């Protein structure tokens, strides 16, 4: 994710908005490519109990 996307992600409170944001990031990664392991890194960072 970009710095701007990370900043937005940290401000999302509801589960619905978090899910919608992650779906947007997935679509961007599919279309644009880039850091393929971002989703695992995101989960590891924000869900340490997973």
Secondary structure, DSSP 8 states (H G I E B T S, - for coil): --HHHHHHHHH--SHHHHHHHHHHHHHHHHHH---TTHHHHHHHHH-TT-
